[in-house]
Amino acid sequence: MSPVRQVILLTLVLGTLGIVVSLVIVAVGGGFSGPVPSLLSPPSSKDLWIVGEGLRNNTRMNYILTSTSPTSLSLKNATVSIQFIQEGNDSWKANFNIINGSYAYTGSILLSKEYLTNRQMPGGDLADVYRIIESSLFDIRNFAREPKYLVPGAIWDNIVSGALTAPIRITGQDSIIVNGTTVDSYVLQYDLPSKVSKIWIAHGFPLPIKADVGDSDSSTRYTFEMAGYRK
């Protein structure tokens, strides 16, 4: 073999090895199960999603939410509207308007721009309702405490139910209609013997678009679906 061909062959071998090493690093760091991502298109930073992604000043989101609560209060097909207003360089003021049957709740809370963590808890009538919001619409904060891959097979976390530990992972993709437009979403899922829970997430959306999440006793803990979105 000529020296030129030897150089070309060595370059190809090293290039392929580099891709494999990069993929292994990503897989180990991000946590993957199921089929191995393509060697030609391994996950990259563009596949990462964070809570609050795409938020702008005056972003508005509307949801239809049903959620139980440890207290006597619960929401059934409630309309939840959230408007985000920028407060300084590192905070969002989230204005809530919640209609639950014949009851209406309004108020504001200050959230960090980093993962929408609480900076200030609300008072008054909104306080109890916000606890339900935290355990449903904002429940994703418990699974995405850092950037996560929206890639089939990516493991986000684990959930413990009694003696069982189940992975919370991206199981596939699905199309959802938002504002009359088809959105390509990813399904975050965990399986318990009594219930399969799913959360639909998409790039460019600050919070999940849809969810159907249950408890270990097979009951539904919360369901919601985005009814409107304005950046």
Sine and cosine of phi, psi and omega as CSV:
sin_phi,cos_phi,sin_psi,cos_psi,sin_omega,cos_omega
0.00,0.00,0.69,-0.73,-0.05,-1.00
-0.95,0.31,0.38,-0.92,0.02,-1.00
-0.84,0.54,-0.60,0.80,-0.01,-1.00
-0.90,0.44,-0.71,0.70,0.01,-1.00
-0.91,0.42,-0.58,0.81,0.04,-1.00
-0.88,0.47,-0.67,0.75,0.01,-1.00
-0.91,0.42,-0.69,0.72,0.01,-1.00
-0.89,0.46,-0.70,0.71,-0.01,-1.00
-0.89,0.45,-0.69,0.73,0.00,-1.00
-0.89,0.45,-0.64,0.77,0.02,-1.00
-0.89,0.46,-0.69,0.72,0.02,-1.00
-0.89,0.45,-0.69,0.73,0.00,-1.00
-0.88,0.47,-0.73,0.69,-0.03,-1.00
-0.92,0.40,-0.60,0.80,0.03,-1.00
-0.90,0.44,-0.71,0.71,0.03,-1.00
-0.89,0.45,-0.67,0.74,0.02,-1.00
-0.88,0.48,-0.63,0.78,0.01,-1.00
-0.89,0.45,-0.65,0.76,0.03,-1.00
-0.90,0.44,-0.71,0.71,-0.01,-1.00
-0.88,0.48,-0.71,0.70,0.00,-1.00
-0.89,0.46,-0.68,0.74,0.02,-1.00
-0.88,0.48,-0.67,0.74,-0.01,-1.00
-0.90,0.44,-0.67,0.74,0.01,-1.00
-0.89,0.45,-0.67,0.74,0.01,-1.00
-0.88,0.47,-0.71,0.71,0.01,-1.00
-0.90,0.44,-0.70,0.71,-0.03,-1.00
-0.89,0.46,-0.69,0.72,-0.01,-1.00
-0.93,0.37,-0.68,0.74,-0.04,-1.00
-0.94,0.33,-0.64,0.77,-0.06,-1.00
-1.00,0.00,-0.41,0.91,-0.02,-1.00
0.99,0.14,0.95,-0.31,-0.01,-1.00
-0.75,-0.66,0.53,-0.85,0.12,-0.99
-0.71,-0.70,0.27,-0.96,-0.01,-1.00
0.99,0.16,-0.43,-0.90,-0.06,-1.00
-0.85,0.52,0.63,-0.78,0.04,-1.00
-0.95,0.31,0.71,-0.70,0.03,-1.00
-0.84,0.54,0.43,-0.90,-0.04,-1.00
-0.85,0.52,0.69,-0.72,0.05,-1.00
-0.90,0.43,-0.50,0.86,-0.04,-1.00
-0.99,0.13,-0.30,0.95,0.02,-1.00
-0.62,-0.79,0.92,0.39,0.01,-1.00
-0.92,0.39,0.40,-0.92,0.03,-1.00
-0.84,0.55,0.57,-0.82,0.00,-1.00
-0.67,-0.74,-0.08,-1.00,-0.04,-1.00
-0.87,0.49,-0.46,0.89,0.00,-1.00
-0.94,0.33,-0.25,0.97,0.04,-1.00
-1.00,0.02,-0.07,1.00,-0.02,-1.00
-0.99,0.16,0.55,-0.83,0.07,-1.00
-0.77,-0.64,0.60,-0.80,0.06,-1.00
-0.78,-0.63,0.46,-0.89,0.09,-1.00
-0.88,0.47,0.77,-0.64,-0.03,-1.00
1.00,-0.08,0.05,1.00,-0.03,-1.00
-0.86,0.52,0.74,-0.67,0.08,-1.00
0.99,0.11,0.02,1.00,0.00,-1.00
-0.92,0.39,0.67,-0.74,0.09,-1.00
-0.76,-0.65,0.24,-0.97,0.07,-1.00
-0.88,0.48,0.79,-0.61,0.01,-1.00
0.98,0.21,0.30,0.95,0.16,-0.99
-0.89,0.46,0.67,-0.74,0.02,-1.00
-0.80,-0.60,0.67,-0.74,0.06,-1.00
-0.74,-0.68,0.70,-0.72,0.05,-1.00
-0.88,-0.48,0.69,-0.73,0.00,-1.00
-0.74,-0.67,0.43,-0.90,0.26,-0.97
-0.95,-0.30,0.88,-0.48,-0.17,-0.99
-0.80,-0.59,0.72,-0.69,0.20,-0.98
-0.84,-0.55,0.83,-0.56,-0.07,-1.00
-0.46,-0.89,0.66,-0.75,0.09,-1.00
-1.00,0.03,0.16,-0.99,-0.05,-1.00
-0.55,-0.83,0.48,-0.88,0.07,-1.00
-0.87,0.48,-0.40,0.92,0.02,-1.00
-1.00,-0.04,-0.09,-1.00,-0.01,-1.00
-0.96,0.29,-0.27,0.96,-0.03,-1.00
-0.99,0.14,0.69,-0.73,0.10,-0.99
-0.54,-0.84,0.30,-0.96,0.01,-1.00
-0.91,-0.42,0.75,-0.66,0.00,-1.00
-0.78,-0.63,0.92,-0.40,-0.06,-1.00
0.77,0.64,0.64,0.77,0.00,-1.00
-0.98,0.22,0.56,-0.83,0.11,-0.99
-1.00,-0.04,0.86,-0.51,-0.02,-1.00
-0.88,-0.47,0.89,-0.45,0.04,-1.00
-0.93,-0.38,0.73,-0.68,-0.01,-1.00
-0.79,-0.61,0.79,-0.61,0.10,-1.00
-0.90,-0.43,0.77,-0.64,-0.01,-1.00
-0.97,-0.25,0.83,-0.56,0.03,-1.00
-0.88,-0.48,0.76,-0.65,-0.03,-1.00
-0.93,0.38,0.74,-0.67,0.06,-1.00
-0.84,-0.54,0.98,-0.21,-0.05,-1.00
0.94,0.34,-0.41,-0.91,-0.06,-1.00
-1.00,-0.06,-0.26,0.97,-0.15,-0.99
-0.74,-0.68,0.28,0.96,-0.06,-1.00
-0.64,-0.77,0.42,-0.91,0.15,-0.99
-0.88,-0.48,0.68,-0.73,0.19,-0.98
-1.00,-0.08,0.90,-0.43,-0.02,-1.00
-0.99,-0.14,0.91,-0.41,0.03,-1.00
-1.00,-0.08,0.85,-0.53,-0.05,-1.00
-0.96,-0.27,0.66,-0.75,0.17,-0.99
-0.73,-0.69,0.94,-0.34,-0.13,-0.99
-0.86,-0.51,0.81,-0.59,0.05,-1.00
-0.89,-0.45,0.89,-0.46,-0.04,-1.00
-0.82,-0.57,1.00,-0.09,-0.09,-1.00
0.91,0.42,-0.84,-0.55,0.00,-1.00
-1.00,-0.04,0.08,1.00,-0.03,-1.00
-0.96,-0.28,0.61,-0.79,0.03,-1.00
-0.79,-0.61,0.65,-0.76,0.00,-1.00
-0.77,-0.64,0.74,-0.67,0.06,-1.00
-0.72,-0.70,0.44,-0.90,0.02,-1.00
0.29,-0.96,0.02,-1.00,-0.07,-1.00
-0.73,-0.68,0.39,-0.92,0.09,-1.00
-0.60,-0.80,0.55,-0.84,0.02,-1.00
-1.00,-0.09,0.81,-0.58,-0.04,-1.00
-0.86,-0.50,0.56,-0.83,0.10,-1.00
-0.95,0.31,0.56,-0.83,0.10,-1.00
-0.93,0.37,-0.37,0.93,0.01,-1.00
-1.00,0.04,0.98,-0.18,0.06,-1.00
0.92,0.40,0.26,0.97,0.07,-1.00
0.82,0.57,0.63,0.78,0.06,-1.00
-0.97,0.24,0.42,-0.91,-0.07,-1.00
-0.95,0.32,0.75,-0.66,0.16,-0.99
-0.97,-0.25,-0.42,0.91,-0.05,-1.00
-0.42,-0.91,0.79,-0.62,-0.01,-1.00
-1.00,0.09,0.57,-0.82,-0.01,-1.00
-0.97,0.23,0.32,-0.95,0.07,-1.00
-0.89,-0.46,-0.08,-1.00,0.06,-1.00
0.92,0.38,-0.50,-0.87,-0.06,-1.00
-0.91,0.42,-0.46,0.89,-0.05,-1.00
-0.95,0.31,-0.36,0.93,-0.10,-0.99
-0.84,0.54,-0.78,0.63,-0.02,-1.00
-0.93,0.38,-0.63,0.77,-0.01,-1.00
-0.92,0.40,-0.60,0.80,-0.02,-1.00
-0.90,0.43,-0.52,0.85,0.06,-1.00
-0.88,0.47,-0.55,0.84,0.07,-1.00
-0.95,0.32,-0.64,0.77,0.04,-1.00
-0.87,0.49,-0.67,0.74,0.00,-1.00
-0.87,0.49,-0.60,0.80,-0.08,-1.00
-1.00,-0.04,0.17,0.99,0.02,-1.00
-0.70,-0.72,-0.99,0.10,-0.02,-1.00
-0.85,0.53,-0.62,0.79,-0.03,-1.00
-0.99,-0.14,0.14,0.99,-0.01,-1.00
-0.87,0.49,-0.43,0.90,-0.02,-1.00
-0.87,0.50,-0.39,0.92,0.02,-1.00
-0.88,0.47,-0.44,0.90,0.01,-1.00
-0.96,0.26,-0.39,0.92,-0.03,-1.00
-0.99,-0.16,-0.40,0.92,-0.07,-1.00
-0.85,-0.52,0.94,0.34,0.01,-1.00
-0.99,0.11,-0.05,1.00,0.10,-1.00
-0.46,-0.89,0.17,-0.99,0.01,-1.00
-0.83,0.56,0.66,-0.75,-0.03,-1.00
-0.81,-0.59,0.51,-0.86,0.00,-1.00
-0.98,0.18,0.78,-0.63,0.20,-0.98
-1.00,-0.05,0.97,0.25,-0.03,-1.00
-0.63,-0.77,0.77,-0.64,0.04,-1.00
-0.80,0.61,0.77,-0.64,-0.03,-1.00
0.99,-0.17,-0.27,0.96,-0.02,-1.00
-0.93,0.36,0.79,-0.61,0.04,-1.00
-1.00,-0.04,0.82,-0.57,-0.02,-1.00
-1.00,-0.05,-0.60,0.80,-0.11,-0.99
-0.13,-0.99,-0.12,-0.99,0.11,-0.99
-0.77,-0.64,0.51,-0.86,0.07,-1.00
-0.88,-0.48,0.68,-0.73,-0.02,-1.00
-0.95,-0.30,0.80,-0.60,0.05,-1.00
-0.73,-0.68,0.98,-0.21,-0.08,-1.00
0.91,0.42,-0.83,-0.56,0.01,-1.00
-1.00,-0.01,0.02,1.00,-0.09,-1.00
-0.98,-0.21,0.70,-0.71,0.13,-0.99
-0.88,-0.47,0.83,-0.55,-0.05,-1.00
-0.87,-0.50,0.66,-0.75,0.04,-1.00
-0.96,0.28,0.60,-0.80,0.14,-0.99
-0.98,-0.19,0.92,-0.39,-0.18,-0.98
-0.61,-0.80,0.33,-0.94,0.11,-0.99
-0.99,0.17,0.88,-0.48,-0.09,-1.00
-0.98,-0.19,-0.26,0.96,-0.01,-1.00
0.17,-0.99,-0.24,-0.97,-0.01,-1.00
-0.86,-0.51,0.37,-0.93,0.00,-1.00
-0.44,-0.90,0.45,-0.89,0.04,-1.00
-0.98,-0.21,0.73,-0.68,-0.02,-1.00
-0.76,-0.64,0.59,-0.81,0.03,-1.00
-1.00,-0.03,0.84,-0.55,0.08,-1.00
-0.76,-0.65,0.82,-0.57,-0.03,-1.00
0.81,0.59,0.58,0.82,0.02,-1.00
0.98,0.20,0.09,1.00,-0.02,-1.00
-0.89,-0.45,0.64,-0.77,0.03,-1.00
-0.97,0.23,0.80,-0.60,-0.01,-1.00
-0.91,-0.43,0.75,-0.66,0.07,-1.00
-0.99,0.13,0.91,-0.41,-0.04,-1.00
-0.90,-0.43,0.21,-0.98,0.05,-1.00
-0.88,-0.47,0.62,-0.78,-0.08,-1.00
-0.99,-0.16,0.91,-0.41,0.11,-0.99
-1.00,-0.03,0.81,-0.58,-0.19,-0.98
-0.64,-0.76,0.56,-0.83,0.23,-0.97
-0.63,-0.77,0.59,-0.81,-0.13,-0.99
-0.92,-0.40,0.86,-0.51,0.17,-0.99
-0.94,-0.34,0.39,-0.92,-0.05,-1.00
-0.81,0.59,-0.51,0.86,-0.09,-1.00
-0.99,-0.15,-0.22,0.98,-0.13,-0.99
-0.31,-0.95,0.67,-0.74,0.16,-0.99
-0.98,-0.19,0.87,-0.49,-0.03,-1.00
-0.97,-0.23,0.66,-0.75,-0.04,-1.00
-0.70,-0.72,0.61,-0.79,0.06,-1.00
-0.73,-0.69,0.80,-0.60,-0.04,-1.00
-0.99,-0.15,0.82,-0.57,-0.09,-1.00
-0.78,-0.63,0.57,-0.82,0.01,-1.00
-0.65,-0.76,0.51,-0.86,0.08,-1.00
-0.87,0.49,0.63,-0.78,0.03,-1.00
1.00,0.04,-0.08,1.00,0.02,-1.00
-0.94,-0.35,0.78,-0.63,-0.10,-0.99
-0.94,0.35,-0.45,0.89,-0.02,-1.00
-0.72,-0.70,0.26,-0.97,0.04,-1.00
-0.83,0.56,0.46,-0.89,0.01,-1.00
-1.00,0.07,-0.54,0.84,-0.12,-0.99
-0.42,-0.91,0.43,-0.90,0.04,-1.00
-0.39,-0.92,0.51,-0.86,0.14,-0.99
-0.60,-0.80,0.99,-0.15,-0.17,-0.98
-0.83,-0.56,0.72,-0.70,-0.04,-1.00
-0.87,-0.49,0.10,-1.00,0.06,-1.00
-0.98,-0.21,0.13,-0.99,-0.03,-1.00
-0.92,0.39,-0.30,0.95,0.00,-1.00
-1.00,-0.02,0.25,0.97,0.04,-1.00
0.98,0.20,-0.04,1.00,0.04,-1.00
-0.98,0.19,0.37,-0.93,0.04,-1.00
-1.00,0.06,0.82,-0.57,0.00,-1.00
-0.99,0.12,-0.69,0.72,0.10,-1.00
-0.33,-0.94,0.47,-0.88,0.15,-0.99
-0.69,-0.73,0.58,-0.81,0.12,-0.99
-0.42,-0.91,0.34,-0.94,0.06,-1.00
-0.52,-0.86,0.67,-0.74,0.00,-1.00
-0.94,0.34,0.77,-0.64,0.00,-1.00
-0.97,-0.25,-0.20,0.98,0.01,-1.00
-0.11,-0.99,0.52,-0.85,-0.03,-1.00
-0.50,-0.86,0.78,-0.62,0.07,-1.00
-0.72,-0.69,0.86,-0.50,0.00,-1.00
-0.95,0.32,0.00,0.00,0.00,0.00
